[in-house]
Amino acid sequence: MPPNTSWPHIQALIDDGGNVSIGQIYPIPCAAVASDEHNMYAALLRRDGESLTDLLNRLDTALEAALTRDIYTDEING
């Protein structure tokens, strides 16, 4: 994992060619999705009153679970 980052799993995903999207996915006001060309690792809904930093922290934790334990989080599709 790269040093000096608050979100090492997000950083590693991006460094390996993956991507993170944050924002409106109609009709959802705000979501965060981490994926690569093969998998969607995590899709999180931003909670009422949740800061962007807290959302990124949750995304990094969900991404770690996906990459290390094959536990995928999908709050959008159920």
PyMOL Python script that loads the backbone (N, CA, C, O; Angstrom):
from pymol import cmd

cmd.read_pdbstr("""\
ATOM      1  N   MET A   1       0.828  -1.185   0.000  1.00  0.00           N
ATOM      2  CA  MET A   1       0.000   0.000   0.000  1.00  0.00           C
ATOM      3  C   MET A   1       0.873   1.250   0.000  1.00  0.00           C
ATOM      4  O   MET A   1       1.928   1.283   0.634  1.00  0.00           O
ATOM      5  N   PRO A   2       0.430   2.257  -0.704  1.00  0.00           N
ATOM      6  CA  PRO A   2       1.206   3.501  -0.721  1.00  0.00           C
ATOM      7  C   PRO A   2       1.189   4.184   0.641  1.00  0.00           C
ATOM      8  O   PRO A   2       0.148   4.209   1.298  1.00  0.00           O
ATOM      9  N   PRO A   3       2.301   4.731   1.074  1.00  0.00           N
ATOM     10  CA  PRO A   3       2.324   5.444   2.348  1.00  0.00           C
ATOM     11  C   PRO A   3       1.713   6.831   2.204  1.00  0.00           C
ATOM     12  O   PRO A   3       1.460   7.296   1.092  1.00  0.00           O
ATOM     13  N   ASN A   4       1.479   7.489   3.337  1.00  0.00           N
ATOM     14  CA  ASN A   4       1.073   8.886   3.378  1.00  0.00           C
ATOM     15  C   ASN A   4      -0.254   9.162   2.692  1.00  0.00           C
ATOM     16  O   ASN A   4      -0.395  10.176   2.008  1.00  0.00           O
ATOM     17  N   THR A   5      -1.209   8.295   2.860  1.00  0.00           N
ATOM     18  CA  THR A   5      -2.544   8.550   2.342  1.00  0.00           C
ATOM     19  C   THR A   5      -3.558   8.142   3.389  1.00  0.00           C
ATOM     20  O   THR A   5      -3.361   7.172   4.121  1.00  0.00           O
ATOM     21  N   SER A   6      -4.630   8.883   3.452  1.00  0.00           N
ATOM     22  CA  SER A   6      -5.700   8.563   4.398  1.00  0.00           C
ATOM     23  C   SER A   6      -6.513   7.366   3.932  1.00  0.00           C
ATOM     24  O   SER A   6      -7.168   6.702   4.735  1.00  0.00           O
ATOM     25  N   TRP A   7      -6.471   7.091   2.628  1.00  0.00           N
ATOM     26  CA  TRP A   7      -7.278   6.025   2.048  1.00  0.00           C
ATOM     27  C   TRP A   7      -6.411   5.111   1.196  1.00  0.00           C
ATOM     28  O   TRP A   7      -6.458   5.182  -0.032  1.00  0.00           O
ATOM     29  N   PRO A   8      -5.624   4.257   1.831  1.00  0.00           N
ATOM     30  CA  PRO A   8      -4.644   3.449   1.081  1.00  0.00           C
ATOM     31  C   PRO A   8      -5.265   2.472   0.084  1.00  0.00           C
ATOM     32  O   PRO A   8      -4.663   2.195  -0.953  1.00  0.00           O
ATOM     33  N   HIS A   9      -6.455   1.946   0.373  1.00  0.00           N
ATOM     34  CA  HIS A   9      -7.060   0.976  -0.540  1.00  0.00           C
ATOM     35  C   HIS A   9      -7.644   1.673  -1.767  1.00  0.00           C
ATOM     36  O   HIS A   9      -7.602   1.134  -2.873  1.00  0.00           O
ATOM     37  N   ILE A  10      -8.186   2.864  -1.566  1.00  0.00           N
ATOM     38  CA  ILE A  10      -8.639   3.663  -2.707  1.00  0.00           C
ATOM     39  C   ILE A  10      -7.441   4.026  -3.578  1.00  0.00           C
ATOM     40  O   ILE A  10      -7.501   3.907  -4.802  1.00  0.00           O
ATOM     41  N   GLN A  11      -6.360   4.463  -2.954  1.00  0.00           N
ATOM     42  CA  GLN A  11      -5.149   4.828  -3.687  1.00  0.00           C
ATOM     43  C   GLN A  11      -4.621   3.641  -4.484  1.00  0.00           C
ATOM     44  O   GLN A  11      -4.256   3.790  -5.650  1.00  0.00           O
ATOM     45  N   ALA A  12      -4.577   2.468  -3.866  1.00  0.00           N
ATOM     46  CA  ALA A  12      -4.075   1.273  -4.552  1.00  0.00           C
ATOM     47  C   ALA A  12      -4.970   0.900  -5.732  1.00  0.00           C
ATOM     48  O   ALA A  12      -4.467   0.526  -6.791  1.00  0.00           O
ATOM     49  N   LEU A  13      -6.281   0.997  -5.565  1.00  0.00           N
ATOM     50  CA  LEU A  13      -7.205   0.696  -6.657  1.00  0.00           C
ATOM     51  C   LEU A  13      -6.959   1.636  -7.838  1.00  0.00           C
ATOM     52  O   LEU A  13      -6.867   1.188  -8.980  1.00  0.00           O
ATOM     53  N   ILE A  14      -6.854   2.925  -7.565  1.00  0.00           N
ATOM     54  CA  ILE A  14      -6.618   3.906  -8.624  1.00  0.00           C
ATOM     55  C   ILE A  14      -5.256   3.677  -9.284  1.00  0.00           C
ATOM     56  O   ILE A  14      -5.135   3.756 -10.507  1.00  0.00           O
ATOM     57  N   ASP A  15      -4.231   3.392  -8.471  1.00  0.00           N
ATOM     58  CA  ASP A  15      -2.897   3.127  -9.019  1.00  0.00           C
ATOM     59  C   ASP A  15      -2.882   1.903  -9.940  1.00  0.00           C
ATOM     60  O   ASP A  15      -2.070   1.817 -10.861  1.00  0.00           O
ATOM     61  N   ASP A  16      -3.801   0.949  -9.674  1.00  0.00           N
ATOM     62  CA  ASP A  16      -3.884  -0.266 -10.494  1.00  0.00           C
ATOM     63  C   ASP A  16      -4.855  -0.125 -11.659  1.00  0.00           C
ATOM     64  O   ASP A  16      -5.174  -1.115 -12.317  1.00  0.00           O
ATOM     65  N   GLY A  17      -5.335   1.099 -11.925  1.00  0.00           N
ATOM     66  CA  GLY A  17      -6.206   1.331 -13.068  1.00  0.00           C
ATOM     67  C   GLY A  17      -7.685   1.317 -12.761  1.00  0.00           C
ATOM     68  O   GLY A  17      -8.504   1.444 -13.671  1.00  0.00           O
ATOM     69  N   GLY A  18      -8.049   1.163 -11.492  1.00  0.00           N
ATOM     70  CA  GLY A  18      -9.452   1.211 -11.104  1.00  0.00           C
ATOM     71  C   GLY A  18      -9.927   2.647 -10.986  1.00  0.00           C
ATOM     72  O   GLY A  18      -9.176   3.586 -11.251  1.00  0.00           O
ATOM     73  N   ASN A  19     -11.181   2.809 -10.586  1.00  0.00           N
ATOM     74  CA  ASN A  19     -11.700   4.158 -10.446  1.00  0.00           C
ATOM     75  C   ASN A  19     -12.684   4.263  -9.299  1.00  0.00           C
ATOM     76  O   ASN A  19     -13.257   3.275  -8.841  1.00  0.00           O
ATOM     77  N   VAL A  20     -12.860   5.492  -8.854  1.00  0.00           N
ATOM     78  CA  VAL A  20     -13.822   5.829  -7.818  1.00  0.00           C
ATOM     79  C   VAL A  20     -14.675   6.966  -8.360  1.00  0.00           C
ATOM     80  O   VAL A  20     -14.155   7.958  -8.871  1.00  0.00           O
ATOM     81  N   SER A  21     -15.976   6.812  -8.244  1.00  0.00           N
ATOM     82  CA  SER A  21     -16.914   7.855  -8.645  1.00  0.00           C
ATOM     83  C   SER A  21     -17.694   8.289  -7.422  1.00  0.00           C
ATOM     84  O   SER A  21     -18.176   7.458  -6.652  1.00  0.00           O
ATOM     85  N   ILE A  22     -17.817   9.598  -7.246  1.00  0.00           N
ATOM     86  CA  ILE A  22     -18.558  10.143  -6.113  1.00  0.00           C
ATOM     87  C   ILE A  22     -19.471  11.242  -6.643  1.00  0.00           C
ATOM     88  O   ILE A  22     -19.041  12.141  -7.367  1.00  0.00           O
ATOM     89  N   GLY A  23     -20.731  11.147  -6.266  1.00  0.00           N
ATOM     90  CA  GLY A  23     -21.674  12.178  -6.674  1.00  0.00           C
ATOM     91  C   GLY A  23     -23.044  11.598  -6.916  1.00  0.00           C
ATOM     92  O   GLY A  23     -23.351  10.481  -6.498  1.00  0.00           O
ATOM     93  N   GLN A  24     -23.870  12.381  -7.605  1.00  0.00           N
ATOM     94  CA  GLN A  24     -25.235  11.976  -7.879  1.00  0.00           C
ATOM     95  C   GLN A  24     -25.263  10.879  -8.934  1.00  0.00           C
ATOM     96  O   GLN A  24     -24.607  10.973  -9.971  1.00  0.00           O
ATOM     97  N   ILE A  25     -26.030   9.849  -8.650  1.00  0.00           N
ATOM     98  CA  ILE A  25     -26.360   8.809  -9.622  1.00  0.00           C
ATOM     99  C   ILE A  25     -27.883   8.761  -9.599  1.00  0.00           C
ATOM    100  O   ILE A  25     -28.481   8.049  -8.792  1.00  0.00           O
ATOM    101  N   TYR A  26     -28.498   9.523 -10.488  1.00  0.00           N
ATOM    102  CA  TYR A  26     -29.941   9.730 -10.438  1.00  0.00           C
ATOM    103  C   TYR A  26     -30.672   8.420 -10.263  1.00  0.00           C
ATOM    104  O   TYR A  26     -30.392   7.460 -10.981  1.00  0.00           O
ATOM    105  N   PRO A  27     -31.599   8.354  -9.329  1.00  0.00           N
ATOM    106  CA  PRO A  27     -32.169   9.383  -8.473  1.00  0.00           C
ATOM    107  C   PRO A  27     -31.489   9.502  -7.105  1.00  0.00           C
ATOM    108  O   PRO A  27     -32.026  10.139  -6.199  1.00  0.00           O
ATOM    109  N   ILE A  28     -30.331   8.901  -6.957  1.00  0.00           N
ATOM    110  CA  ILE A  28     -29.616   8.922  -5.678  1.00  0.00           C
ATOM    111  C   ILE A  28     -28.866  10.250  -5.568  1.00  0.00           C
ATOM    112  O   ILE A  28     -28.099  10.596  -6.468  1.00  0.00           O
ATOM    113  N   PRO A  29     -29.074  11.000  -4.480  1.00  0.00           N
ATOM    114  CA  PRO A  29     -28.416  12.303  -4.336  1.00  0.00           C
ATOM    115  C   PRO A  29     -26.894  12.220  -4.279  1.00  0.00           C
ATOM    116  O   PRO A  29     -26.209  13.073  -4.844  1.00  0.00           O
ATOM    117  N   CYS A  30     -26.354  11.199  -3.599  1.00  0.00           N
ATOM    118  CA  CYS A  30     -24.902  11.072  -3.519  1.00  0.00           C
ATOM    119  C   CYS A  30     -24.526   9.633  -3.193  1.00  0.00           C
ATOM    120  O   CYS A  30     -25.073   9.019  -2.277  1.00  0.00           O
ATOM    121  N   ALA A  31     -23.585   9.117  -3.960  1.00  0.00           N
ATOM    122  CA  ALA A  31     -23.091   7.754  -3.760  1.00  0.00           C
ATOM    123  C   ALA A  31     -21.596   7.746  -4.047  1.00  0.00           C
ATOM    124  O   ALA A  31     -21.062   8.665  -4.667  1.00  0.00           O
ATOM    125  N   ALA A  32     -20.938   6.700  -3.591  1.00  0.00           N
ATOM    126  CA  ALA A  32     -19.522   6.482  -3.872  1.00  0.00           C
ATOM    127  C   ALA A  32     -19.379   5.048  -4.386  1.00  0.00           C
ATOM    128  O   ALA A  32     -19.828   4.100  -3.743  1.00  0.00           O
ATOM    129  N   VAL A  33     -18.753   4.907  -5.543  1.00  0.00           N
ATOM    130  CA  VAL A  33     -18.610   3.593  -6.177  1.00  0.00           C
ATOM    131  C   VAL A  33     -17.142   3.369  -6.511  1.00  0.00           C
ATOM    132  O   VAL A  33     -16.489   4.231  -7.098  1.00  0.00           O
ATOM    133  N   ALA A  34     -16.629   2.198  -6.128  1.00  0.00           N
ATOM    134  CA  ALA A  34     -15.248   1.806  -6.426  1.00  0.00           C
ATOM    135  C   ALA A  34     -15.297   0.569  -7.317  1.00  0.00           C
ATOM    136  O   ALA A  34     -15.933  -0.430  -6.983  1.00  0.00           O
ATOM    137  N   SER A  35     -14.614   0.656  -8.457  1.00  0.00           N
ATOM    138  CA  SER A  35     -14.651  -0.455  -9.406  1.00  0.00           C
ATOM    139  C   SER A  35     -13.388  -0.487 -10.257  1.00  0.00           C
ATOM    140  O   SER A  35     -12.567   0.431 -10.233  1.00  0.00           O
ATOM    141  N   ASP A  36     -13.263  -1.574 -11.009  1.00  0.00           N
ATOM    142  CA  ASP A  36     -12.249  -1.638 -12.051  1.00  0.00           C
ATOM    143  C   ASP A  36     -12.940  -2.188 -13.287  1.00  0.00           C
ATOM    144  O   ASP A  36     -14.168  -2.272 -13.315  1.00  0.00           O
ATOM    145  N   GLU A  37     -12.192  -2.561 -14.299  1.00  0.00           N
ATOM    146  CA  GLU A  37     -12.820  -3.009 -15.549  1.00  0.00           C
ATOM    147  C   GLU A  37     -13.573  -4.327 -15.396  1.00  0.00           C
ATOM    148  O   GLU A  37     -14.348  -4.691 -16.281  1.00  0.00           O
ATOM    149  N   HIS A  38     -13.365  -5.050 -14.300  1.00  0.00           N
ATOM    150  CA  HIS A  38     -14.001  -6.354 -14.109  1.00  0.00           C
ATOM    151  C   HIS A  38     -15.032  -6.393 -12.989  1.00  0.00           C
ATOM    152  O   HIS A  38     -16.008  -7.138 -13.088  1.00  0.00           O
ATOM    153  N   ASN A  39     -14.849  -5.625 -11.944  1.00  0.00           N
ATOM    154  CA  ASN A  39     -15.675  -5.749 -10.740  1.00  0.00           C
ATOM    155  C   ASN A  39     -16.110  -4.399 -10.190  1.00  0.00           C
ATOM    156  O   ASN A  39     -15.404  -3.399 -10.315  1.00  0.00           O
ATOM    157  N   MET A  40     -17.296  -4.395  -9.576  1.00  0.00           N
ATOM    158  CA  MET A  40     -17.699  -3.288  -8.726  1.00  0.00           C
ATOM    159  C   MET A  40     -17.445  -3.776  -7.304  1.00  0.00           C
ATOM    160  O   MET A  40     -18.112  -4.697  -6.833  1.00  0.00           O
ATOM    161  N   TYR A  41     -16.494  -3.170  -6.631  1.00  0.00           N
ATOM    162  CA  TYR A  41     -16.088  -3.623  -5.300  1.00  0.00           C
ATOM    163  C   TYR A  41     -16.964  -3.065  -4.192  1.00  0.00           C
ATOM    164  O   TYR A  41     -17.246  -3.754  -3.212  1.00  0.00           O
ATOM    165  N   ALA A  42     -17.394  -1.826  -4.344  1.00  0.00           N
ATOM    166  CA  ALA A  42     -18.216  -1.205  -3.309  1.00  0.00           C
ATOM    167  C   ALA A  42     -19.070  -0.109  -3.928  1.00  0.00           C
ATOM    168  O   ALA A  42     -18.617   0.643  -4.791  1.00  0.00           O
ATOM    169  N   ALA A  43     -20.312  -0.036  -3.470  1.00  0.00           N
ATOM    170  CA  ALA A  43     -21.233   1.019  -3.879  1.00  0.00           C
ATOM    171  C   ALA A  43     -21.962   1.476  -2.616  1.00  0.00           C
ATOM    172  O   ALA A  43     -22.786   0.747  -2.063  1.00  0.00           O
ATOM    173  N   LEU A  44     -21.653   2.674  -2.176  1.00  0.00           N
ATOM    174  CA  LEU A  44     -22.182   3.178  -0.909  1.00  0.00           C
ATOM    175  C   LEU A  44     -23.087   4.376  -1.128  1.00  0.00           C
ATOM    176  O   LEU A  44     -22.820   5.226  -1.978  1.00  0.00           O
ATOM    177  N   LEU A  45     -24.166   4.436  -0.349  1.00  0.00           N
ATOM    178  CA  LEU A  45     -25.030   5.608  -0.312  1.00  0.00           C
ATOM    179  C   LEU A  45     -24.516   6.552   0.759  1.00  0.00           C
ATOM    180  O   LEU A  45     -24.171   6.124   1.861  1.00  0.00           O
ATOM    181  N   ARG A  46     -24.465   7.834   0.438  1.00  0.00           N
ATOM    182  CA  ARG A  46     -24.069   8.811   1.453  1.00  0.00           C
ATOM    183  C   ARG A  46     -25.216   8.972   2.431  1.00  0.00           C
ATOM    184  O   ARG A  46     -26.352   9.233   2.034  1.00  0.00           O
ATOM    185  N   ARG A  47     -24.916   8.817   3.701  1.00  0.00           N
ATOM    186  CA  ARG A  47     -25.910   8.888   4.764  1.00  0.00           C
ATOM    187  C   ARG A  47     -26.254  10.337   5.100  1.00  0.00           C
ATOM    188  O   ARG A  47     -25.449  11.240   4.874  1.00  0.00           O
ATOM    189  N   ASP A  48     -27.450  10.553   5.639  1.00  0.00           N
ATOM    190  CA  ASP A  48     -27.846  11.894   6.063  1.00  0.00           C
ATOM    191  C   ASP A  48     -26.827  12.456   7.034  1.00  0.00           C
ATOM    192  O   ASP A  48     -26.510  11.824   8.042  1.00  0.00           O
ATOM    193  N   GLY A  49     -26.314  13.638   6.737  1.00  0.00           N
ATOM    194  CA  GLY A  49     -25.350  14.300   7.606  1.00  0.00           C
ATOM    195  C   GLY A  49     -23.938  13.757   7.524  1.00  0.00           C
ATOM    196  O   GLY A  49     -23.055  14.244   8.230  1.00  0.00           O
ATOM    197  N   GLU A  50     -23.699  12.767   6.685  1.00  0.00           N
ATOM    198  CA  GLU A  50     -22.360  12.178   6.566  1.00  0.00           C
ATOM    199  C   GLU A  50     -21.446  13.118   5.783  1.00  0.00           C
ATOM    200  O   GLU A  50     -21.812  13.602   4.711  1.00  0.00           O
ATOM    201  N   SER A  51     -20.266  13.370   6.321  1.00  0.00           N
ATOM    202  CA  SER A  51     -19.295  14.212   5.622  1.00  0.00           C
ATOM    203  C   SER A  51     -18.662  13.422   4.480  1.00  0.00           C
ATOM    204  O   SER A  51     -18.703  12.192   4.455  1.00  0.00           O
ATOM    205  N   LEU A  52     -18.080  14.151   3.545  1.00  0.00           N
ATOM    206  CA  LEU A  52     -17.372  13.503   2.448  1.00  0.00           C
ATOM    207  C   LEU A  52     -16.208  12.664   2.981  1.00  0.00           C
ATOM    208  O   LEU A  52     -15.945  11.571   2.481  1.00  0.00           O
ATOM    209  N   THR A  53     -15.519  13.180   3.990  1.00  0.00           N
ATOM    210  CA  THR A  53     -14.413  12.428   4.595  1.00  0.00           C
ATOM    211  C   THR A  53     -14.907  11.118   5.187  1.00  0.00           C
ATOM    212  O   THR A  53     -14.266  10.080   5.018  1.00  0.00           O
ATOM    213  N   ASP A  54     -16.039  11.155   5.879  1.00  0.00           N
ATOM    214  CA  ASP A  54     -16.587   9.923   6.459  1.00  0.00           C
ATOM    215  C   ASP A  54     -17.004   8.934   5.365  1.00  0.00           C
ATOM    216  O   ASP A  54     -16.803   7.727   5.505  1.00  0.00           O
ATOM    217  N   LEU A  55     -17.577   9.442   4.292  1.00  0.00           N
ATOM    218  CA  LEU A  55     -17.950   8.573   3.173  1.00  0.00           C
ATOM    219  C   LEU A  55     -16.708   7.917   2.567  1.00  0.00           C
ATOM    220  O   LEU A  55     -16.717   6.721   2.275  1.00  0.00           O
ATOM    221  N   LEU A  56     -15.650   8.689   2.381  1.00  0.00           N
ATOM    222  CA  LEU A  56     -14.406   8.120   1.845  1.00  0.00           C
ATOM    223  C   LEU A  56     -13.792   7.113   2.808  1.00  0.00           C
ATOM    224  O   LEU A  56     -13.236   6.105   2.371  1.00  0.00           O
ATOM    225  N   ASN A  57     -13.883   7.365   4.102  1.00  0.00           N
ATOM    226  CA  ASN A  57     -13.393   6.382   5.085  1.00  0.00           C
ATOM    227  C   ASN A  57     -14.169   5.073   4.969  1.00  0.00           C
ATOM    228  O   ASN A  57     -13.575   3.995   4.975  1.00  0.00           O
ATOM    229  N   ARG A  58     -15.496   5.165   4.864  1.00  0.00           N
ATOM    230  CA  ARG A  58     -16.313   3.948   4.703  1.00  0.00           C
ATOM    231  C   ARG A  58     -15.986   3.244   3.397  1.00  0.00           C
ATOM    232  O   ARG A  58     -15.926   2.016   3.352  1.00  0.00           O
ATOM    233  N   LEU A  59     -15.773   4.021   2.319  1.00  0.00           N
ATOM    234  CA  LEU A  59     -15.437   3.416   1.039  1.00  0.00           C
ATOM    235  C   LEU A  59     -14.099   2.684   1.110  1.00  0.00           C
ATOM    236  O   LEU A  59     -13.967   1.583   0.574  1.00  0.00           O
ATOM    237  N   ASP A  60     -13.119   3.278   1.760  1.00  0.00           N
ATOM    238  CA  ASP A  60     -11.815   2.634   1.888  1.00  0.00           C
ATOM    239  C   ASP A  60     -11.938   1.329   2.680  1.00  0.00           C
ATOM    240  O   ASP A  60     -11.313   0.328   2.329  1.00  0.00           O
ATOM    241  N   THR A  61     -12.736   1.340   3.738  1.00  0.00           N
ATOM    242  CA  THR A  61     -12.951   0.135   4.545  1.00  0.00           C
ATOM    243  C   THR A  61     -13.671  -0.944   3.736  1.00  0.00           C
ATOM    244  O   THR A  61     -13.303  -2.117   3.797  1.00  0.00           O
ATOM    245  N   ALA A  62     -14.696  -0.549   2.979  1.00  0.00           N
ATOM    246  CA  ALA A  62     -15.424  -1.508   2.146  1.00  0.00           C
ATOM    247  C   ALA A  62     -14.520  -2.060   1.045  1.00  0.00           C
ATOM    248  O   ALA A  62     -14.594  -3.242   0.708  1.00  0.00           O
ATOM    249  N   LEU A  63     -13.684  -1.216   0.496  1.00  0.00           N
ATOM    250  CA  LEU A  63     -12.750  -1.658  -0.540  1.00  0.00           C
ATOM    251  C   LEU A  63     -11.735  -2.643   0.021  1.00  0.00           C
ATOM    252  O   LEU A  63     -11.394  -3.625  -0.638  1.00  0.00           O
ATOM    253  N   GLU A  64     -11.255  -2.390   1.222  1.00  0.00           N
ATOM    254  CA  GLU A  64     -10.338  -3.344   1.865  1.00  0.00           C
ATOM    255  C   GLU A  64     -11.009  -4.709   2.010  1.00  0.00           C
ATOM    256  O   GLU A  64     -10.395  -5.734   1.713  1.00  0.00           O
ATOM    257  N   ALA A  65     -12.265  -4.729   2.464  1.00  0.00           N
ATOM    258  CA  ALA A  65     -12.991  -5.997   2.623  1.00  0.00           C
ATOM    259  C   ALA A  65     -13.140  -6.715   1.288  1.00  0.00           C
ATOM    260  O   ALA A  65     -13.023  -7.939   1.224  1.00  0.00           O
ATOM    261  N   ALA A  66     -13.396  -5.963   0.228  1.00  0.00           N
ATOM    262  CA  ALA A  66     -13.547  -6.573  -1.092  1.00  0.00           C
ATOM    263  C   ALA A  66     -12.231  -7.144  -1.600  1.00  0.00           C
ATOM    264  O   ALA A  66     -12.191  -8.257  -2.124  1.00  0.00           O
ATOM    265  N   LEU A  67     -11.164  -6.387  -1.445  1.00  0.00           N
ATOM    266  CA  LEU A  67      -9.877  -6.805  -2.007  1.00  0.00           C
ATOM    267  C   LEU A  67      -9.185  -7.889  -1.195  1.00  0.00           C
ATOM    268  O   LEU A  67      -8.431  -8.685  -1.754  1.00  0.00           O
ATOM    269  N   THR A  68      -9.424  -7.937   0.110  1.00  0.00           N
ATOM    270  CA  THR A  68      -8.713  -8.905   0.948  1.00  0.00           C
ATOM    271  C   THR A  68      -9.553 -10.117   1.350  1.00  0.00           C
ATOM    272  O   THR A  68      -9.013 -11.184   1.641  1.00  0.00           O
ATOM    273  N   ARG A  69     -10.905  -9.943   1.366  1.00  0.00           N
ATOM    274  CA  ARG A  69     -11.758 -11.039   1.840  1.00  0.00           C
ATOM    275  C   ARG A  69     -12.909 -11.376   0.892  1.00  0.00           C
ATOM    276  O   ARG A  69     -13.777 -12.181   1.230  1.00  0.00           O
ATOM    277  N   ASP A  70     -12.918 -10.761  -0.296  1.00  0.00           N
ATOM    278  CA  ASP A  70     -14.000 -10.986  -1.266  1.00  0.00           C
ATOM    279  C   ASP A  70     -15.379 -10.680  -0.691  1.00  0.00           C
ATOM    280  O   ASP A  70     -16.351 -11.367  -1.005  1.00  0.00           O
ATOM    281  N   ILE A  71     -15.467  -9.650   0.150  1.00  0.00           N
ATOM    282  CA  ILE A  71     -16.741  -9.197   0.699  1.00  0.00           C
ATOM    283  C   ILE A  71     -17.089  -7.889  -0.010  1.00  0.00           C
ATOM    284  O   ILE A  71     -16.437  -6.866   0.196  1.00  0.00           O
ATOM    285  N   TYR A  72     -18.119  -7.939  -0.841  1.00  0.00           N
ATOM    286  CA  TYR A  72     -18.510  -6.784  -1.643  1.00  0.00           C
ATOM    287  C   TYR A  72     -19.700  -6.081  -0.985  1.00  0.00           C
ATOM    288  O   TYR A  72     -20.633  -6.735  -0.521  1.00  0.00           O
ATOM    289  N   THR A  73     -19.661  -4.759  -0.948  1.00  0.00           N
ATOM    290  CA  THR A  73     -20.716  -3.965  -0.348  1.00  0.00           C
ATOM    291  C   THR A  73     -21.475  -3.240  -1.440  1.00  0.00           C
ATOM    292  O   THR A  73     -20.886  -2.509  -2.236  1.00  0.00           O
ATOM    293  N   ASP A  74     -22.801  -3.446  -1.477  1.00  0.00           N
ATOM    294  CA  ASP A  74     -23.633  -2.775  -2.473  1.00  0.00           C
ATOM    295  C   ASP A  74     -24.882  -2.236  -1.779  1.00  0.00           C
ATOM    296  O   ASP A  74     -25.855  -2.961  -1.571  1.00  0.00           O
ATOM    297  N   GLU A  75     -24.839  -0.967  -1.430  1.00  0.00           N
ATOM    298  CA  GLU A  75     -25.967  -0.313  -0.789  1.00  0.00           C
ATOM    299  C   GLU A  75     -26.935   0.274  -1.823  1.00  0.00           C
ATOM    300  O   GLU A  75     -28.005   0.763  -1.459  1.00  0.00           O
ATOM    301  N   ILE A  76     -26.575   0.229  -3.080  1.00  0.00           N
ATOM    302  CA  ILE A  76     -27.402   0.824  -4.127  1.00  0.00           C
ATOM    303  C   ILE A  76     -28.364  -0.208  -4.727  1.00  0.00           C
ATOM    304  O   ILE A  76     -29.558   0.061  -4.861  1.00  0.00           O
ATOM    305  N   ASN A  77     -27.860  -1.358  -5.078  1.00  0.00           N
ATOM    306  CA  ASN A  77     -28.668  -2.367  -5.759  1.00  0.00           C
ATOM    307  C   ASN A  77     -29.281  -3.399  -4.821  1.00  0.00           C
ATOM    308  O   ASN A  77     -30.054  -4.251  -5.260  1.00  0.00           O
ATOM    309  N   GLY A  78     -28.950  -3.332  -3.554  1.00  0.00           N
ATOM    310  CA  GLY A  78     -29.549  -4.240  -2.581  1.00  0.00           C
ATOM    311  C   GLY A  78     -28.978  -5.579  -2.477  1.00  0.00           C
ATOM    312  O   GLY A  78     -29.443  -6.388  -1.673  1.00  0.00           O
TER     313      GLY A  78
END
""", "prot")
cmd.dss("prot")
cmd.show_as("cartoon", "prot")
cmd.util.cbc("prot")
cmd.orient("prot")
